[in-house]
Amino acid sequence: MRMRLLATTSIASVLTVLVAGCSTKGEDDSGSGDGGSLKTDVGVTDDAIKLGVLTDTSGPFKSAGLSALYGHQIWAEEVNEAGGICDR
């Protein structure tokens, strides 16, 4: 019974991904290099890109949460030392 449920769930997940990959919602020519401007959202300015991490820093998941947080900080420092992303 468990194997059948697992197989059904796996097949449904794969089909969902395949159907989503055939979507036409993402077809937008604004980023095709025709001189259009890059669309950004909250936290992105001309000179900075702000990132945030939502993780546990107390309780039973403290050690894993702090490890993830410190890992993100190390990554960001390395990227910034190498020139950042899009010169930001």
Secondary structure in CASP SS format (residue, H / E / C, confidence):
PFRMAT SS
TARGET T0000
AUTHOR 0000-0000-0000
METHOD secondary structure of the structure
MODEL  1
M C 1.00
R H 1.00
M H 1.00
R H 1.00
L H 1.00
L H 1.00
A H 1.00
T H 1.00
T H 1.00
S H 1.00
I H 1.00
A H 1.00
S H 1.00
V H 1.00
L H 1.00
T H 1.00
V H 1.00
L H 1.00
V H 1.00
A H 1.00
G H 1.00
C C 1.00
S C 1.00
T C 1.00
K C 1.00
G C 1.00
E C 1.00
D C 1.00
D H 1.00
S H 1.00
G H 1.00
S C 1.00
G C 1.00
D C 1.00
G C 1.00
G C 1.00
S C 1.00
L C 1.00
K C 1.00
T C 1.00
D C 1.00
V C 1.00
G C 1.00
V E 1.00
T C 1.00
D C 1.00
D C 1.00
A C 1.00
I E 1.00
K C 1.00
L C 1.00
G C 1.00
V C 1.00
L C 1.00
T C 1.00
D C 1.00
T C 1.00
S C 1.00
G H 1.00
P H 1.00
F H 1.00
K H 1.00
S H 1.00
A H 1.00
G H 1.00
L H 1.00
S H 1.00
A H 1.00
L H 1.00
Y H 1.00
G H 1.00
H H 1.00
Q H 1.00
I H 1.00
W H 1.00
A H 1.00
E H 1.00
E H 1.00
V H 1.00
N H 1.00
E H 1.00
A C 1.00
G C 1.00
G C 1.00
I C 1.00
C C 1.00
D C 1.00
R C 1.00
END
